[in-house]
């Protein structure tokens, strides 16, 4: 920021007593909000090092008296984390490649091609955004059952390829690309597919990376839909595997459960810290152009 640019709050405004008081309460509110969001993470991590007796002591203690590292070794005996991580990555690869190509082609067609019922299709996709996701849960299950796709990863990839939100988000981004680029490419003999793969995708890396981040977080955290459509537990992603084998178990001690939850909590945190700028940029795109 240069010397001549003015920030949100200038030094003249900050010298006012009323502004300082408001600024103090704003920082206090942000601090309280941060603590309420970090407290569950801290409770999970520190409880994973407690003994069984410390978990149920009253009044409860936030920090453990002694760090019990054996909780992690015991937790690995109840769940195959390597298989769970592998299955999750397979699901994410399908959710990243197959649906995004389908969604990208649909959004590109609505944005850059002259379709006879283009406005009607856009209105249709926008109207589906108002339907709660819980209402089409059973129809999706029945459709996949009739197609014989239950207990397969296609039960995840096909519904993900029909995301109206992703279509509208990509379409709004494609609308911002100058149409002269595509017209010049068409005059040089480029097909619509070549315009999409060689022009639209390279110019839309920010929004595509944002959709990949959303796909990763959804795949990692989703446990209900995999538990519903998968009957073979060896195919479970990490969230469903931990829920079935750890959370629902009544014989596993709570401190061991916290150790497993801590392990599966680390990859999303690392992923968020690495791609934090992309996530915030994607939220800005969805807020401005959506």
C-alpha positions as CSV (number, residue, x, y, z in Angstrom):
1,X,0.0,0.0,0.0
2,X,1.4,3.4,-1.0
3,X,1.5,6.5,1.2
4,X,-1.4,8.1,-0.6
5,X,-3.8,5.2,-0.2
6,X,-6.3,5.4,2.6
7,X,-7.0,2.3,4.7
8,X,-10.4,1.5,6.2
9,X,-9.6,3.3,9.4
10,X,-7.2,6.3,9.3
11,X,-5.1,7.5,12.2
12,X,-7.4,10.5,12.6
13,X,-10.4,8.2,13.0
14,X,-8.6,5.9,15.4
15,X,-7.8,8.9,17.7
16,X,-11.5,9.3,18.4
17,X,-12.5,7.7,21.7
18,X,-15.8,6.3,20.3
19,X,-13.9,4.7,17.4
20,X,-11.4,3.1,19.8
21,X,-14.1,1.7,22.0
22,X,-15.9,0.2,19.0
23,X,-12.6,-1.2,17.7
24,X,-11.9,-2.8,21.1
25,X,-15.2,-4.5,21.2
26,X,-14.8,-5.7,17.6
27,X,-11.4,-7.3,18.4
28,X,-12.9,-8.8,21.6
29,X,-15.7,-10.4,19.6
30,X,-13.3,-11.7,17.0
31,X,-11.1,-13.2,19.8
32,X,-14.2,-14.9,21.4
33,X,-15.2,-16.3,18.1
34,X,-11.7,-17.6,17.4
35,X,-11.6,-19.3,20.8
36,X,-15.0,-20.9,20.3
37,X,-13.8,-22.3,16.9
38,X,-10.4,-23.5,18.2
39,X,-11.7,-25.0,21.4
40,X,-13.2,-28.2,19.8
41,X,-9.9,-28.8,18.0
42,X,-7.9,-28.4,21.2
43,X,-10.3,-30.6,23.2
44,X,-10.0,-33.4,20.6
45,X,-6.2,-33.2,20.4
46,X,-5.5,-33.0,24.1
47,X,-8.1,-35.6,25.0
48,X,-6.3,-38.0,22.7
49,X,-3.4,-38.0,25.1
50,X,-5.5,-38.5,28.3
51,X,-6.1,-41.7,30.2
52,X,-9.5,-43.2,30.4
53,X,-9.9,-41.9,34.0
54,X,-9.0,-38.3,33.0
55,X,-11.7,-38.2,30.3
56,X,-14.4,-38.7,32.9
57,X,-13.0,-36.6,35.7
58,X,-15.1,-33.8,37.1
59,X,-14.4,-30.9,36.8
60,X,-12.9,-31.7,33.5
61,X,-9.3,-30.6,32.7
62,X,-8.3,-29.2,29.4
63,X,-4.7,-30.4,29.4
64,X,-3.7,-34.0,30.2
65,X,-1.5,-34.8,33.2
66,X,0.6,-37.2,31.3
67,X,0.8,-37.7,27.5
68,X,-0.4,-41.2,26.7
69,X,1.1,-41.9,23.3
70,X,-0.2,-45.5,23.5
71,X,-3.7,-44.3,22.6
72,X,-2.7,-43.9,19.0
73,X,-1.1,-47.3,18.7
74,X,-4.3,-48.8,20.2
75,X,-6.5,-46.7,17.9
76,X,-4.8,-48.0,14.7
77,X,-5.9,-51.5,15.7
78,X,-9.6,-50.7,15.3
79,X,-9.5,-49.0,11.9
80,X,-7.4,-49.4,8.7
81,X,-6.4,-45.8,8.1
82,X,-4.3,-46.6,5.1
83,X,-7.2,-48.3,3.3
84,X,-9.6,-45.4,4.3
85,X,-7.2,-42.8,3.0
86,X,-6.7,-44.7,-0.2
87,X,-10.5,-45.0,-0.8
88,X,-11.0,-41.4,-0.1
89,X,-8.3,-40.4,-2.6
90,X,-9.9,-42.6,-5.2
91,X,-13.3,-40.9,-4.6
92,X,-11.7,-37.5,-4.7
93,X,-9.9,-38.3,-8.0
94,X,-13.3,-39.3,-9.6
95,X,-15.0,-36.2,-8.1
96,X,-12.2,-34.0,-9.4
97,X,-11.9,-35.3,-13.0
98,X,-15.2,-36.8,-14.2
99,X,-17.8,-34.4,-12.8
100,X,-15.7,-31.2,-13.4
101,X,-15.3,-32.1,-17.0
102,X,-19.1,-32.6,-17.4
103,X,-19.9,-29.5,-15.3
104,X,-17.3,-27.5,-17.2
105,X,-18.7,-28.4,-20.6
106,X,-22.2,-27.7,-19.5
107,X,-21.2,-24.3,-18.1
108,X,-19.2,-23.4,-21.2
109,X,-22.2,-24.3,-23.4
110,X,-24.5,-22.1,-21.5
111,X,-22.0,-19.2,-21.5
112,X,-20.4,-19.2,-24.9
113,X,-22.6,-21.1,-27.3
114,X,-25.9,-20.0,-28.8
115,X,-28.4,-22.5,-27.6
116,X,-32.1,-22.2,-28.6
117,X,-33.4,-22.6,-25.1
118,X,-30.5,-21.1,-23.2
119,X,-32.4,-18.9,-20.9
120,X,-34.8,-21.7,-20.0
121,X,-31.9,-24.0,-19.1
122,X,-30.3,-21.3,-16.9
123,X,-33.6,-20.7,-15.2
124,X,-34.0,-24.5,-14.6
125,X,-30.5,-24.9,-13.1
126,X,-31.1,-21.8,-10.9
127,X,-34.4,-23.1,-9.7
128,X,-32.9,-26.4,-8.6
129,X,-30.6,-24.5,-6.2
130,X,-33.7,-23.7,-4.1
131,X,-34.5,-27.4,-3.5
132,X,-33.1,-28.8,-0.2
133,X,-30.6,-31.5,-0.8
134,X,-32.4,-33.9,1.6
135,X,-35.5,-34.0,-0.7
136,X,-33.7,-35.7,-3.5
137,X,-31.6,-38.0,-1.4
138,X,-34.1,-40.9,-1.7
139,X,-34.7,-40.3,-5.5
140,X,-31.0,-40.4,-6.1
141,X,-30.7,-43.7,-4.2
142,X,-33.6,-45.3,-6.1
143,X,-32.1,-44.1,-9.5
144,X,-28.7,-45.6,-8.6
145,X,-30.3,-48.8,-7.5
146,X,-32.2,-49.2,-10.7
147,X,-29.0,-48.6,-12.7
148,X,-27.2,-51.2,-10.6
149,X,-24.6,-48.7,-9.4
150,X,-24.9,-49.3,-5.7
151,X,-21.7,-50.4,-3.9
152,X,-19.6,-48.7,-6.6
153,X,-17.8,-45.4,-6.7
154,X,-20.0,-44.4,-9.7
155,X,-22.7,-43.7,-7.1
156,X,-20.6,-40.7,-6.1
157,X,-19.3,-39.5,-9.4
158,X,-22.5,-39.4,-11.3
159,X,-24.5,-37.3,-8.8
160,X,-21.5,-35.0,-8.4
161,X,-21.5,-34.4,-12.1
162,X,-25.0,-32.9,-11.8
163,X,-24.2,-30.0,-9.4
164,X,-26.2,-27.0,-10.4
165,X,-24.2,-24.7,-8.1
166,X,-20.9,-25.7,-9.8
167,X,-22.5,-25.1,-13.2
168,X,-23.7,-21.7,-12.3
169,X,-20.4,-20.7,-10.7
170,X,-18.4,-21.8,-13.7
171,X,-20.9,-20.1,-16.1
172,X,-20.6,-16.8,-14.3
173,X,-16.8,-17.1,-14.5
174,X,-16.9,-18.0,-18.2
175,X,-19.2,-15.0,-18.8
176,X,-16.3,-12.7,-17.7
177,X,-14.0,-14.0,-20.4
178,X,-13.9,-11.9,-23.5
179,X,-15.9,-13.5,-26.3
180,X,-13.5,-12.1,-28.9
181,X,-10.9,-14.8,-27.8
182,X,-13.3,-17.6,-28.7
183,X,-14.4,-15.9,-31.9
184,X,-10.8,-15.5,-33.0
185,X,-10.1,-19.2,-32.2
186,X,-13.2,-20.3,-34.2
187,X,-12.1,-18.2,-37.2
188,X,-8.8,-20.1,-37.1
189,X,-10.7,-23.4,-37.3
190,X,-10.8,-24.4,-33.6
191,X,-13.7,-26.5,-32.5
192,X,-15.8,-25.8,-29.4
193,X,-14.0,-28.6,-27.6
194,X,-10.7,-27.1,-28.4
195,X,-11.9,-23.7,-27.3
196,X,-12.9,-25.2,-24.0
197,X,-9.8,-27.2,-23.3
198,X,-7.2,-24.8,-24.7
199,X,-8.7,-21.4,-23.9
200,X,-11.5,-21.7,-21.2
201,X,-9.7,-24.1,-18.8
202,X,-6.3,-22.3,-18.8
203,X,-8.1,-18.9,-18.2
204,X,-10.2,-20.4,-15.4
205,X,-7.6,-22.1,-13.2
206,X,-8.7,-20.1,-10.1
207,X,-12.3,-21.2,-10.2
208,X,-11.4,-24.8,-11.1
209,X,-8.9,-25.0,-8.2
210,X,-11.7,-23.7,-6.0
211,X,-14.0,-26.4,-7.1
212,X,-11.3,-29.0,-6.5
213,X,-10.9,-27.7,-3.0
214,X,-14.6,-27.9,-2.4
215,X,-14.6,-31.5,-3.8
216,X,-11.8,-32.5,-1.4
217,X,-13.5,-31.2,1.7
218,X,-16.8,-32.7,0.7
219,X,-15.3,-36.1,0.0
220,X,-13.2,-36.1,3.2
221,X,-16.1,-35.1,5.5
222,X,-19.0,-37.0,3.9
223,X,-19.9,-40.2,5.8
224,X,-23.7,-40.5,5.4
225,X,-24.0,-41.0,1.7
226,X,-21.1,-43.6,1.5
227,X,-22.7,-45.5,4.4
228,X,-26.0,-45.5,2.4
229,X,-24.8,-46.6,-1.0
230,X,-21.8,-48.8,-0.1
231,X,-22.4,-52.2,1.3
232,X,-18.8,-53.4,1.2
233,X,-16.9,-51.9,4.2
234,X,-13.6,-52.3,2.4
235,X,-14.7,-49.6,0.0
236,X,-15.6,-47.1,2.7
237,X,-13.9,-43.7,2.7
238,X,-12.2,-42.5,5.9
239,X,-15.2,-40.7,7.3
240,X,-17.6,-43.6,7.0
241,X,-15.0,-46.1,8.2
242,X,-14.3,-44.1,11.3
243,X,-18.0,-43.5,12.0
244,X,-18.9,-47.2,11.7
245,X,-15.8,-48.7,13.5
246,X,-15.0,-46.0,16.0
247,X,-17.8,-43.5,16.7
248,X,-20.6,-46.1,16.9
249,X,-18.5,-48.6,18.9
250,X,-19.4,-48.9,22.6
251,X,-16.3,-50.9,23.6
252,X,-13.6,-48.5,22.4
253,X,-12.5,-46.0,25.2
254,X,-13.1,-42.4,24.6
255,X,-9.4,-41.4,24.7
256,X,-8.7,-43.9,21.9
257,X,-11.6,-42.5,19.8
258,X,-10.1,-39.0,20.2
259,X,-6.7,-40.3,19.0
260,X,-8.2,-41.6,15.8
261,X,-10.2,-38.4,15.3
262,X,-7.0,-36.4,15.7
263,X,-5.2,-38.4,13.0
264,X,-8.0,-37.9,10.5
265,X,-8.3,-34.2,11.4
266,X,-4.7,-33.4,10.5
267,X,-4.9,-33.8,6.6
268,X,-7.8,-31.3,6.1
269,X,-6.0,-28.8,8.4
270,X,-2.8,-29.1,6.4
271,X,-4.8,-28.9,3.1
272,X,-6.6,-25.8,4.3
273,X,-3.3,-24.1,5.5
274,X,-1.7,-24.8,2.1
275,X,-4.6,-23.7,-0.1
276,X,-6.0,-21.0,2.2
277,X,-5.6,-18.3,-0.4
278,X,-7.3,-20.3,-3.1
279,X,-10.2,-21.0,-0.7
280,X,-10.7,-17.4,0.2
281,X,-10.4,-16.4,-3.5
282,X,-13.0,-18.9,-4.4
283,X,-15.4,-17.7,-1.8
284,X,-14.9,-14.2,-3.2
285,X,-15.7,-15.4,-6.7
286,X,-18.9,-17.2,-5.5
287,X,-19.9,-14.1,-3.7
288,X,-19.2,-11.6,-6.5
289,X,-20.2,-13.5,-9.5
290,X,-22.8,-15.9,-8.1
